[in-house]
Amino acid sequence: MGVLALAGLLSGCASLPADSKVEVVDYRACLVSDGDASTTGLNESSLYSLNQAVVTYGIQKKVVESTPAKFVNDVDQLVQQPCNFIAIVGARFTGLVQPIVEANPNINFLFVTDEPETELLSAGLSNLATYRVDVYEAGLLAGHIAASITETRQLAVVCQNARESQFYRGVEAGLAKFDEEAGTATELNSRLLAVAPVDVYLPYGCKGELPGILESAGNYKIVGFGRDIFLDTQLADSKDFVATTIMPQAGPRLLEAIASDLESEFMGGTLGSLVALFGNGGLVISEEHSLALPAGELEKLRLLAEQYELSFK
């Protein structure tokens, strides 16, 4: 419980902490992230919590940005470091994870992904914990929130390839549910197909291009996903336009895994649950920021999430 409380406390900080000079223990935690893929906040959250683990526990760290082509070689080098624990972030590594885990039974792994990973989970590897983010449900919540705060009834999910994502499908379902409840008609656009006047943006799957998109957006509101845009120093000029962010708790789960590994009680298999759902704390709605949500919206979101999650049972 103490570890869980610590993870919750650290997950809301604004910037990556500097490594402190502490007594180093003989333990190295390593992080492999997908350097080529557009991020959804999972990399940033995991890196933040890895730095927190260095400060909190006095461990050593190693961070590598990889690609599927370089993955096996990069992990082999981490094994030689040696790394006691290796976290892997990115669904593009899915088919490469199991052979690496099986070849290194003395190293514990955490895989953070937004894909189902059915085959990997069914393998039952005791030295692998898997944390899966349900981006459809994240989109479902984000779509409902966005529809509740738009004045023009025009929303846009921005960033490259967002239209092909499960997040986009979830946003469609979330705004449709709001329209059904409120008797409204809300339109959803991709960045390239957006029609004026869009007044609510839902960034997904990008980082570097986002400031430029928002600079040309005019009067707008933001419902974010992944990292908390309200606290993002890159987007300081957008702070007054942020309503909320749907945040997967990938970072705190990484901190939990490292803590359990240090105590020789590593949590193999699924870490907490198969899917990071809103109802079990895997997805968190950030506190309201500069733009207040409509009265009763949070309660509606809880009901929406409950109905969605019951569909799995």
C-alpha positions in Angstrom: 0.0 0.0 0.0 2.9 2.3 0.7 4.3 1.8 -2.7 0.8 2.5 -4.3 0.5 5.7 -2.3 3.9 6.8 -3.4 3.1 6.0 -7.0 0.0 8.1 -6.8 1.8 11.0 -5.2 4.5 11.1 -7.8 2.3 10.7 -10.9 1.0 14.3 -11.0 4.3 16.2 -11.0 5.0 18.6 -13.8 8.5 17.8 -15.0 11.1 15.1 -15.0 13.0 15.2 -11.7 16.8 15.5 -11.7 18.7 12.5 -10.4 19.7 13.1 -6.8 23.0 12.0 -5.3 22.0 9.1 -3.1 23.7 5.9 -2.0 23.6 3.7 -5.0 22.5 0.1 -4.6 23.6 -2.8 -6.8 20.6 -2.7 -9.1 20.0 -1.2 -12.6 16.6 -0.6 -14.1 16.5 0.0 -17.9 13.9 1.4 -20.2 13.5 0.7 -23.9 11.1 3.1 -25.7 9.9 3.2 -29.3 11.9 6.2 -30.6 10.3 6.2 -34.1 6.7 5.9 -33.2 4.6 8.9 -32.2 4.1 8.9 -28.5 0.8 8.9 -26.5 2.4 9.9 -23.2 3.4 6.4 -22.2 7.1 7.0 -22.8 7.1 10.3 -20.9 5.2 8.8 -18.0 7.5 5.8 -17.8 10.7 7.9 -18.0 9.4 10.2 -15.3 8.8 7.3 -12.9 12.1 5.6 -13.8 13.8 8.8 -12.7 11.7 8.9 -9.6 12.8 5.3 -8.8 16.5 6.4 -9.2 15.9 9.2 -6.7 13.8 7.1 -4.3 15.6 3.8 -4.2 19.2 4.8 -5.2 19.2 2.5 -8.2 21.1 3.0 -11.5 19.3 3.4 -14.8 19.8 3.1 -18.5 17.4 4.5 -21.2 17.4 3.5 -24.8 15.3 4.8 -27.7 14.9 1.8 -30.1 13.1 0.6 -33.2 11.8 -2.9 -34.1 14.9 -3.3 -36.4 17.3 -2.5 -33.5 15.3 -3.9 -30.7 17.0 -7.3 -30.2 20.5 -5.8 -30.4 19.5 -3.0 -28.0 18.0 -5.4 -25.4 21.0 -7.7 -25.7 23.3 -4.8 -24.8 21.1 -4.0 -21.8 21.3 -7.6 -20.7 25.1 -7.3 -20.8 25.1 -4.1 -18.7 23.7 -6.0 -16.7 20.1 -4.7 -16.2 18.2 -6.3 -13.4 14.9 -5.1 -14.7 13.9 -4.0 -18.3 10.8 -2.0 -19.1 9.7 -2.0 -22.8 7.3 0.7 -24.0 5.6 0.4 -27.5 3.2 -1.9 -29.2 5.5 -2.2 -32.3 7.7 -4.4 -30.1 4.9 -6.9 -29.5 6.2 -9.8 -31.6 9.7 -9.4 -30.3 9.0 -9.4 -26.5 8.4 -13.1 -25.8 11.7 -14.5 -27.2 13.7 -11.9 -25.3 11.9 -12.6 -22.1 12.2 -16.4 -22.5 15.9 -16.1 -23.3 16.6 -14.1 -20.1 14.8 -15.9 -17.2 16.9 -14.1 -14.5 15.8 -10.6 -15.7 12.3 -9.3 -15.0 10.5 -7.4 -17.7 7.5 -5.0 -17.9 5.8 -4.4 -21.2 3.7 -1.3 -21.6 1.4 -1.4 -24.6 -1.9 -0.2 -26.1 -2.7 -3.4 -28.0 -4.5 -6.5 -26.7 -1.4 -8.8 -26.6 -3.5 -11.9 -26.3 -0.8 -14.4 -27.3 1.8 -12.8 -25.1 -0.4 -12.9 -22.1 -1.4 -16.5 -22.7 2.2 -17.5 -22.6 2.2 -17.1 -18.8 5.8 -15.9 -18.5 6.6 -15.5 -14.8 9.3 -12.9 -15.4 7.0 -10.6 -17.5 4.4 -8.2 -16.3 2.2 -6.6 -18.9 0.3 -3.2 -18.6 -2.1 -2.6 -21.4 -3.9 0.8 -21.9 -7.3 0.6 -23.4 -7.1 3.6 -25.8 -10.7 3.0 -27.0 -12.0 3.7 -23.5 -9.7 6.7 -23.2 -11.3 8.0 -26.4 -14.8 7.2 -25.2 -14.2 9.4 -22.1 -12.4 12.1 -24.1 -15.2 12.3 -26.8 -17.9 12.7 -24.2 -16.0 15.4 -22.4 -15.2 17.3 -25.7 -18.9 17.1 -26.7 -19.9 18.5 -23.4 -17.7 21.7 -23.7 -17.9 22.5 -27.5 -20.0 25.5 -28.4 -19.7 25.1 -32.2 -20.4 21.3 -32.1 -17.2 20.8 -34.1 -14.4 18.6 -32.7 -11.0 17.6 -34.2 -8.7 14.7 -33.3 -5.4 16.0 -34.4 -2.0 14.5 -35.2 -0.8 12.1 -37.9 -2.7 8.9 -38.4 -5.1 9.6 -35.5 -8.1 8.9 -37.7 -7.0 5.2 -38.0 -6.7 4.7 -34.3 -8.9 3.0 -31.7 -8.8 6.2 -29.8 -10.6 7.9 -32.7 -13.3 5.1 -32.7 -13.7 5.7 -29.0 -14.1 9.5 -29.4 -16.8 8.8 -32.0 -18.7 6.6 -29.6 -18.3 9.1 -26.7 -19.6 12.1 -28.6 -22.5 10.0 -30.0 -23.5 9.0 -26.4 -23.4 12.7 -25.4 -25.5 13.7 -28.4 -28.0 11.0 -27.6 -28.3 12.3 -24.0 -28.4 16.0 -24.9 -30.3 16.0 -28.2 -27.4 17.6 -30.0 -25.4 16.9 -33.2 -21.6 17.0 -32.9 -19.2 16.5 -35.8 -15.8 14.9 -35.5 -13.0 15.7 -37.9 -9.4 14.6 -38.4 -6.7 17.3 -38.7 -6.7 17.2 -42.5 -10.5 17.1 -42.9 -11.4 19.6 -40.2 -13.9 22.2 -41.1 -14.3 25.6 -39.4 -15.2 26.5 -36.8 -13.6 23.7 -34.7 -13.3 24.8 -31.1 -12.3 21.6 -29.2 -9.1 19.7 -30.1 -8.3 16.2 -28.9 -4.5 15.6 -29.6 -3.6 11.9 -30.0 -0.4 10.2 -31.0 1.9 13.2 -31.4 4.3 15.5 -29.5 6.5 17.7 -31.6 3.9 18.8 -34.0 1.3 19.8 -31.4 2.5 23.3 -30.5 2.4 24.3 -34.2 -1.1 22.9 -34.6 -2.4 24.9 -31.6 -0.7 28.1 -32.6 -2.9 28.3 -35.7 -6.0 27.1 -34.0 -7.4 30.4 -32.9 -10.0 30.2 -30.1 -10.0 26.6 -28.9 -10.3 24.1 -26.0 -8.2 21.0 -25.4 -9.1 17.6 -24.1 -5.8 15.7 -23.9 -4.6 12.1 -23.7 -1.4 10.7 -22.2 0.8 13.4 -20.6 -1.0 16.2 -18.9 -1.0 19.0 -21.4 -1.7 21.5 -18.6 1.6 20.7 -17.1 3.6 20.4 -20.3 6.2 23.1 -20.5 6.2 22.8 -24.4 2.6 23.9 -24.4 2.8 26.7 -21.8 0.9 29.1 -24.1 -2.0 26.6 -24.2 -2.4 26.3 -20.5 -5.5 28.5 -20.3 -7.3 26.3 -22.9 -7.0 22.9 -21.2 -10.2 21.4 -19.8 -8.8 18.0 -18.8 -6.6 15.0 -19.8 -7.2 11.3 -19.8 -4.0 9.8 -18.3 -2.9 6.2 -18.4 -1.1 5.3 -15.2 1.9 3.6 -17.0 4.4 5.5 -14.9 3.1 4.5 -11.5 2.8 0.9 -12.7 6.5 1.0 -13.6 7.4 2.4 -10.2 5.3 -0.4 -8.6 7.1 -3.1 -10.7 10.6 -1.8 -9.7 9.6 -1.6 -6.0 8.3 -5.1 -6.1 11.4 -6.4 -7.9 13.7 -4.8 -5.3 11.8 -6.6 -2.6 12.1 -9.9 -4.6 8.3 -10.1 -5.0 8.1 -9.3 -8.7 4.5 -9.3 -10.0 4.7 -11.4 -13.2 1.8 -12.0 -15.6 -0.7 -9.1 -15.8 0.1 -6.2 -13.6 -3.1 -5.4 -11.6 -5.4 -6.2 -14.5 -5.4 -7.2 -18.2 -6.6 -3.8 -19.3 -6.1 -0.3 -17.8 -9.7 0.7 -17.4 -11.1 3.8 -15.8 -12.9 1.9 -13.1 -9.8 0.2 -11.7 -7.6 3.3 -11.7 -5.6 2.4 -14.8 -7.1 5.5 -16.6 -7.3 8.7 -14.6 -9.2 11.9 -15.5 -7.0 14.8 -14.4 -8.4 17.5 -12.1 -10.2 20.2 -13.9 -7.9 22.9 -15.1 -8.4 26.4 -16.5 -11.7 25.3 -18.2 -14.2 23.9 -15.8 -16.2 20.8 -16.9 -20.0 21.2 -17.0 -21.8 20.3 -13.8 -22.5 16.5 -13.5 -20.0 15.6 -16.3 -17.7 13.5 -14.1 -20.6 11.5 -12.8 -21.8 10.9 -16.4 -18.3 9.7 -17.3 -18.2 7.2 -14.4 -21.5 5.8 -15.6 -20.3 5.7 -19.2 -17.1 3.8 -18.1 -19.0 1.4 -16.0 -21.4 0.5 -18.8 -18.4 0.0 -21.2 -16.4 -2.1 -18.7 -19.4 -4.3 -17.9 -19.6 -5.3 -21.6 -16.4 -7.3 -20.9 -18.0 -9.5 -18.2 
